[in-house]
Amino acid sequence: GIGGYHLACDAANDDAVTELRRRKRRGDKPFAVMVAHPAMARPLGAFDANSERLLSGPQRPIVLVGRAPSAPVADSVAPHNPDLG
């Protein structure tokens, strides 16, 4: 199997995201945003029918969508990037 670990933080908290970025030595590479339920993702971006289908399917891949202007996500999650995933 695939080994490793995952670190997470509050995507709305810029200080937390910045600290996670520092600890992972991640630079500007975007982080994925995880939510407990697909409905929680809707305020984050513009989902079309295909995006909704993917987000609700059994595999639940990272789905890239255009970031909503009012998305409650720190800019440091995906710096210099108009999309969230």
N, C-alpha and C positions, 0 to 999 in steps of 0.2 A: 504494500500500500504506500500511499504518499504520506510521509512524515512531516513534521513541522509544527507550527503554532500560528495563532492569529492574535493580534492585538487590536483592541477597539477603543473608541472614545466617543463622546458626545459630539456629533457632527455639527451641532449648532454652536458649540463653544470654541471660538477661535484659539484661545490659549491652549485648550486640550489638543486640538488638531495640530497646532504648531509644535507642541511638545512631542506628540506621537511622530510627527514628521522628523523631528530632531533625533529621537531615539532610534528610528528605523533608517536614518540617513536617506530619506526618501526624496530630497530635492523638491522639484515641482511636479513629479509624476502624480496624477490624480489618484485619490483614494476612492474605493467603492463605498456607496452608502447602502447600509442594510436596514430594512424595516421588518417589523414583526408580521405585517399583513399587507397585501398589495394595495389596499385602500389607503394606507398611510403614505404611499409613494405619490399618489395623485397630486398633492399640493406642491411637489418638488419640480414638476416639469410638464411638458406637453406630450401626453401619451396618445398615440393613434391606436386603431383597432389591433394592429399587429403587435405593438408594444404591450398592450393590455393582455393579449393572448399569451405572449411569452412570459410576462410577469406572473400570470396566474397558472401557468403550466406546471407539470411535475418537476421539470428540471430547474426552473427558476434561475436562468442565466442572468448575468449582469446586462441590463438593458440601458442603452444610452438614449437620453432624451434631452431636448433643449431645456436648460435651467429656467424655471419660472422666476420672474423678477422678484417675487415675494417669497421665494423658497427659504424656509428657515434652516439654511445650511451655511456654515461659515465659508467665505470666499476661499480660504486656505485649503478646503477639501479638494478643489480642482482649480488651482490657480491658473489664470490666463486661459481658461477653457470655458466656452459657453454651454457645455454639456455636463450632465451628471449621469452617473451610472451606478 
